[in-house]
Amino acid sequence: MKNTVSINLGGMVYHIDEDAYVVLKNYLDRIKEEIRDLEGNHEIYSDIESRIAELINEKFSNFKQVVTLSDVEEIISIMGKPEDISGNSKSKRSYSSYRKNKRMYRDPDNRIIGGVCSGLAAYLNQDVTIVRVIFVLLAFFGMAGGFIYIILWIVLPEANTIAQRLEMRGEEVTLNSIINFFKDEF
């Protein structure tokens, strides 16, 4: 029998083994230390926490509701080491063993109306102008473009978090990619 601890991570409550809690807490403390001098460090940390919470949710099922040490170690291997942020890491390991597929979202950063065309362009690696022109042409010739746009606007979620914006572009969601996203934004 193992003791468990209840934690709040990314706005969600999780039950975690004591040994896994210690490892995760040390990991998050090292991340805080590495990003403390960066502009927007609270937002960066919040997005990292949210991404870890997403990875934990993927591990759960009806039969598994407690985070174990092996789960935490796998999450750390996916996210990367905190030392990778500042370049102090001695390992040159690539974390490409875990690569999420692209997901389609509405792009809130490059929207004109609802962000459907810019999200579709990011998903397809196309210029957003081309996608917008196609939708306008479809709207003028048979109203299909407007109908499709409205349906996609209703169905597609908006990419609100950094992890979602990275997934929309097909990039890995690791510590480095989150930090680089913030550096590019600022």
Backbone torsions as a table, in degrees:
resi	resn	phi	psi	omega
1	MET	NA	132.8	180.0
2	LYS	-113.7	149.5	174.1
3	ASN	-81.1	145.7	176.6
4	THR	-121.1	157.3	179.3
5	VAL	-123.9	141.6	174.3
6	SER	-93.6	129.6	179.4
7	ILE	-128.5	157.2	173.7
8	ASN	-109.8	117.2	-176.9
9	LEU	-133.4	117.2	-179.9
10	GLY	63.2	31.0	179.1
11	GLY	82.9	3.8	179.6
12	MET	-117.4	148.6	177.9
13	VAL	-97.3	131.4	-179.3
14	TYR	-129.7	150.7	171.4
15	HIS	-101.4	130.0	-173.9
16	ILE	-136.8	140.3	175.6
17	ASP	-59.0	150.5	-179.0
18	GLU	-59.3	-43.8	-179.6
19	ASP	-67.1	-35.9	176.7
20	ALA	-69.1	-35.5	177.9
21	TYR	-61.7	-44.4	-179.0
22	VAL	-61.7	-44.9	-179.8
23	VAL	-64.6	-45.2	-179.2
24	LEU	-65.6	-41.1	179.2
25	LYS	-63.6	-44.0	177.7
26	ASN	-62.4	-40.1	179.0
27	TYR	-61.9	-48.3	-179.5
28	LEU	-67.3	-35.2	176.0
29	ASP	-64.5	-39.7	177.8
30	ARG	-66.8	-35.8	176.5
31	ILE	-64.4	-46.2	177.8
32	LYS	-56.1	-42.0	-179.9
33	GLU	-64.1	-40.8	-177.8
34	GLU	-70.3	-31.7	-175.2
35	ILE	-102.8	4.7	-173.4
36	ARG	-60.8	-27.9	-177.9
37	ASP	-93.4	-4.3	-179.3
38	LEU	-80.5	145.1	175.3
39	GLU	-68.8	134.3	-178.9
40	GLY	76.5	26.8	-175.2
41	ASN	-62.2	-29.3	178.7
42	HIS	-69.0	-40.1	177.6
43	GLU	-67.9	-40.3	178.3
44	ILE	-60.4	-48.0	-179.2
45	TYR	-62.3	-40.9	179.0
46	SER	-61.9	-41.2	178.7
47	ASP	-69.3	-36.2	176.7
48	ILE	-64.7	-44.0	177.6
49	GLU	-60.8	-42.5	179.2
50	SER	-63.7	-39.4	179.2
51	ARG	-66.1	-40.7	177.4
52	ILE	-63.2	-40.2	177.6
53	ALA	-62.3	-39.7	176.4
54	GLU	-61.5	-42.5	179.9
55	LEU	-66.0	-36.2	177.1
56	ILE	-65.7	-42.9	179.6
57	ASN	-60.1	-33.0	178.1
58	GLU	-67.0	-23.6	-178.6
59	LYS	-81.6	-21.5	-174.2
60	PHE	-79.9	151.6	173.1
61	SER	-147.2	-174.2	178.0
62	ASN	-65.1	-24.6	-176.5
63	PHE	-100.7	-9.4	-177.0
64	LYS	-130.5	114.7	-177.8
65	GLN	-129.5	9.3	-179.2
66	VAL	-123.1	133.9	178.1
67	VAL	-78.7	128.5	-178.7
68	THR	-106.3	171.8	178.8
69	LEU	-61.6	-39.8	179.2
70	SER	-64.8	-34.9	176.1
71	ASP	-63.4	-45.7	-179.5
72	VAL	-64.0	-41.9	179.2
73	GLU	-63.9	-38.8	177.9
74	GLU	-66.9	-39.8	178.0
75	ILE	-63.4	-41.1	178.1
76	ILE	-64.4	-38.5	178.7
77	SER	-67.7	-31.9	177.7
78	ILE	-72.5	-46.9	-175.1
79	MET	-74.0	-33.8	-177.7
80	GLY	104.0	166.2	-178.1
81	LYS	-85.0	146.5	178.2
82	PRO	-59.9	-28.4	-179.9
83	GLU	-67.0	-22.1	178.8
84	ASP	-65.8	-24.2	-178.3
85	ILE	-64.6	-47.5	-176.6
86	SER	-92.2	-5.0	-179.7
87	GLY	84.5	14.1	-179.8
88	ASN	-87.6	1.0	-177.8
89	SER	-73.5	141.4	177.3
90	LYS	-88.7	-14.2	-179.1
91	SER	-94.4	144.7	177.6
92	LYS	-110.1	26.8	-175.9
93	ARG	-67.3	138.7	175.0
94	SER	-94.9	140.4	-178.5
95	TYR	-98.8	33.1	-176.8
96	SER	-80.3	0.8	178.6
97	SER	-66.6	-23.4	176.7
98	TYR	-116.2	108.4	179.6
99	ARG	-133.2	115.7	178.0
100	LYS	-75.9	148.3	174.2
101	ASN	-69.3	159.9	175.2
102	LYS	-63.2	147.7	174.7
103	ARG	-125.6	148.5	-178.7
104	MET	-92.9	126.7	177.5
105	TYR	-135.0	166.0	167.6
106	ARG	-84.1	135.4	-176.6
107	ASP	-91.7	109.3	-178.3
108	PRO	-76.4	-16.4	-175.9
109	ASP	-82.3	-26.8	-172.0
110	ASN	-126.6	37.0	-174.6
111	ARG	-92.3	153.1	169.0
112	ILE	-109.8	-48.0	177.3
113	ILE	-113.4	-72.6	-175.9
114	GLY	-118.7	-6.2	-179.5
115	GLY	86.7	7.5	-178.3
116	VAL	-67.3	-49.1	-177.5
117	CYS	-64.2	-42.7	-179.2
118	SER	-69.4	-34.8	176.0
119	GLY	-68.2	-40.9	177.7
120	LEU	-65.5	-39.8	178.2
121	ALA	-64.3	-41.2	177.9
122	ALA	-64.6	-40.2	179.6
123	TYR	-64.6	-39.7	-176.9
124	LEU	-92.5	0.3	-176.4
125	ASN	55.7	45.3	179.1
126	GLN	-117.8	163.6	173.9
127	ASP	-70.3	133.8	-176.6
128	VAL	-63.5	-29.1	179.5
129	THR	-63.7	-40.2	179.3
130	ILE	-62.7	-45.0	-179.3
131	VAL	-64.7	-40.3	179.0
132	ARG	-65.0	-41.2	178.8
133	VAL	-63.1	-41.2	178.6
134	ILE	-61.3	-43.9	179.4
135	PHE	-65.2	-39.2	178.9
136	VAL	-65.3	-43.7	178.4
137	LEU	-63.1	-41.4	177.5
138	LEU	-65.0	-34.0	179.9
139	ALA	-69.2	-37.2	-179.7
140	PHE	-76.9	-28.1	-177.5
141	PHE	-109.6	72.7	171.7
142	GLY	111.7	2.7	176.4
143	MET	65.3	4.3	180.0
144	ALA	-66.6	-37.3	-177.7
145	GLY	-62.9	-44.1	179.1
146	GLY	-65.4	-41.3	179.7
147	PHE	-65.0	-45.8	179.1
148	ILE	-63.0	-41.9	179.7
149	TYR	-60.2	-46.4	-179.4
150	ILE	-63.7	-42.3	178.3
151	ILE	-61.6	-47.1	179.4
152	LEU	-64.0	-36.3	178.6
153	TRP	-61.9	-38.7	179.9
154	ILE	-75.1	-41.5	-171.6
155	VAL	-81.6	-40.9	-174.0
156	LEU	-77.6	133.1	174.3
157	PRO	-76.7	155.7	177.0
158	GLU	-83.4	140.9	178.8
159	ALA	-79.6	92.9	-176.2
160	ASN	-90.4	-36.1	-177.4
161	THR	-95.3	162.6	177.9
162	ILE	-63.6	-38.7	178.9
163	ALA	-60.3	-41.8	178.9
164	GLN	-66.8	-39.0	178.8
165	ARG	-66.4	-36.9	177.0
166	LEU	-69.6	-41.1	177.3
167	GLU	-62.2	-36.9	-180.0
168	MET	-61.6	-33.5	-179.8
169	ARG	-90.4	-4.5	178.6
170	GLY	82.2	19.3	-179.8
171	GLU	-93.7	154.4	176.2
172	GLU	-69.1	146.2	178.6
173	VAL	-103.3	90.9	179.0
174	THR	-124.7	176.2	177.4
175	LEU	-56.6	-47.7	-177.6
176	ASN	-62.8	-42.5	-178.5
177	SER	-67.3	-35.5	177.2
178	ILE	-66.8	-45.6	179.2
179	ILE	-62.9	-45.7	-179.8
180	ASN	-62.8	-36.2	177.3
181	PHE	-61.1	-45.2	179.3
182	PHE	-66.3	-40.1	179.0
183	LYS	-63.1	-39.4	178.3
184	ASP	-66.7	-37.0	-179.2
185	GLU	-69.0	-39.6	-178.9
186	PHE	-87.0	NA	NA
